[in-house]
Amino acid sequence: MSIVLVANGPNLGRLGSREPEKYGTATMDDVAALCMQWGSEHGLEAVVRQTDDEAELVRWMHEAVDAGWHVVLNPAAFTHYSYALRDACALVTAAGLVLMEIHLTNPHTREEFRHTSVISGVATGVIAGLGTDSYRLALDAVAARA
């Protein structure tokens, strides 16, 4: 069974209570359960993690490369400025692994500073604006390419 790391960045641990009109009412625990279910439907083991720490997210990308794990990444606010995370993501795809960048909302319909992603240029693909279905579609994409 292939492993896919589903990594989530800052403030996503507050899902369900943080701006539910934008992010929905599903909690991170709900998202984790859904990802594990959707992954198993494709023969993937989803390892779901969340952190508010940029360095930890970078370490997880290194771990994915070393272990040969594909990645579904919701970089949250790090999307727009974390060159350290971008460089770690480039290692994932350079290793021949799939890296799907996802967002619950569509950053292009929000504040202008959210329109730029430093991650997209090194990601295999980007899915945004579909709520928790963004994770499902990313896992579908990983399964199709793994």
Buried (B, 14 or more C-beta within 10 A) or exposed (E): EBBBBBBBBBBBBBBBEEEEEEBBEBBBEBBBBBBBEBBEEBEBEBBBBBBBEBEEBBEBBEBBBEEEBBBBBBBBBBBBBBEBBBEBBBBBBEEEBBBBBBBBBEBEEEEEEBEEBBBBEBBBBBBBBBBBBBBBBBBBBBBEEB
